[in-house]
Amino acid sequence: MALAELKLAATQTRLTGMVMPEGLNDQRVDAMNRVITMGLPHKRDEYWKYTDPATLTQSTPETAALFHNDEGALFADIDRVKIVFVDGVFDADASDDLTCEGVEIGRLADVDGGWAADIYGTLEINGQLHVHRPLAALNTAFATDGVVIRATAKAAKPINIIYLHSDEASDVMLHNLVRVEEGAEVTLLETGPAAARFNKVLEVDVAKTGAFHHVRAQGRDHERRAVTHCFARIADESLFKSFTLTANGVLTRNECIIDMVGDDAVAHVAGACVGDGADFHHDDTVFITHDGLNGESRQVFKKVLRNGATGVFQGKILVKAGAQKTDGYQISQSLLLDDDSQFLAKPELEIYADDVACSHGSTSGAIDDDALFYLQSRGVPRKAATDLLTLAFLAEALDEIADDALADDLRDRLESWLGRRG
Amino acid sequence: MLEIKGLEVKLEEEDKQILKGVDLKIGAGEVHAIMGPNGSGKSTTSYVLSGKDGYEVTSGSATLDGVDLLDMEPEERAAAGLFLAFQYPVEIPGVGNMTFLRTAVNAQRKARGEEELSAGDFLKEVREKAKALKIDADMLKRPVNVGFSGGEKKRNEILQMAMLEPKMCVLDETDSGLDVDAMKLVAEGVNALRSEGRSFLVITHYQRLLDHIKPDVVHIMANGRIVKSGGPELALEVENNGYADILAEVA
């Protein structure tokens, strides 16, 4: 069967029996039509060449055993607004009051008109311009809930969405919206595995001189699957920073699509990933469009892979004709701790302006034997020395986090994860 | 303290014999120097003692206070009291010098069943010892050896030695790449560590360093063996006449 027919059939099967939640009806119907037009992704699609989407698109998710450990919550010592979802269901008792100076916080399920309804799905549509992202459209059509945040000034605290996983068969779609008004600033933290299968979209609209910080730690459940999309549109002199830490999980595909529409805008996307085992597959797919003057973008992705783990990086910088003085940087690196693990990288630059500086690099390497021996010769046991060098490798990505307290918390956590490997 | 007997070593990768029966005995508190032409096996001796990969010991032994070194992992040798000051200290991007020092000190203490040093005590000790070596706070904060000058790297080696307080210190061409002032500073650092219970093996090409670190015994190494041993005057002889005379004499 031709690919198009194959996809159409699969898409129809998938959509059969899916129930559209109430509210935002027009946007949802449009989104479903986009899904039908595009068809759900297939491993023969070029954009999914390195990551088989089958378990993300099939009607029933694979189950994922719950992962129990005695670790405390991430960012526990940081004063933050906690918003808890358990298998995608809002947990009011576990959550804080949704109030915070400088921001308005609500839930997608309660949206009835207003700014949130106006932008719902619009950034996702923009993100479909160059490459199809049908799983994001599927999310826009069927997301059951999410958090909507509007920053009107500098937020007094970070907002932490905590995604808990308690059902081995949970299949969750959440859709979050963020609008940062002129001169405002907010930090969004996302932590936890969320579900056996999690499809999440985050749309972020940053007005001029606004700043958005995003720090995410995907849960350590060994068997969970996730596909996430972050769509951002950033205006003049605005700042967008996103960092993701991923450890464990069978399958993770994190897409980040940034449209730098304003002049003098800055966008930094970074990720650190630690993968162990032949069933670990992690994919970072990034698409940054420069459409303003003097834009600066950075992509810094580091992956540590062992015991047959697979890491994927697809990163693109598109510089449009008018986007002069663009400064684009992209680096993707893997540390392969054995011969069985693999890293697949596809860096892309597409440049239509003639006065830009863009660079990209991609490397795969092993632990530096000289450094390892140096540490051992000072009395550091081989395993501890390997862990220290592994952390050092990931440090460049963690350095992209602007807030030291958040970065330190992740660094400490990562250190214990390397030590325990549980 | 250190006793090497009939040590024969070949490269793992190729069939090349580097050490062809090295004998060396260093008593507690003694300072020995090894001089010798390029390729004579001086650095190989230091690597084999500290446990670097790539060498195969085909015969002989090396013991530290009677304990067999050659069977141990590099970190176990370090915990047993062996220290190698590298000719080319390794740069480790992403690992802060201070983190590195504290990890090393505490790993050794742990291996010896001692209590780990508290952060406060450690900091106090590092600052004191760094000051004597003119190592500033910035150098302690930066990643290990990254962006350090040749002199800074060597001083950093001596700082590690001062913090780890080994019994047996092997200095592999610590004077290479140093100007006169830097060499003096490094030598002062070494001399400050000299004590009854601590021995040194100083590998060098030049007599200059031995003006500052006065050896008890000087050995000449050539073609994988120690061919002559004597007092400090042997180093002067090398300085004045080169190796040719000595090698001709023992041939």
Interface residues (C-beta under 8 A of the other chain):
Chain A: D368 D369 D370 A371 F373 Y374 L375 Q376 S377 R378 G379 V380 P381 R382 A384 A385 L388 L389 L391 A392 F393 L394 A395 E396
Chain B: S50 G51 K52 D53 E73 P74 E75 R77 A78 A79 F83 L84 F86 P89 V90 E91 I92 P93 G94 V95 T99 F100 T103 A104 V105 A107 Q108 A111 P143 Q160 L164
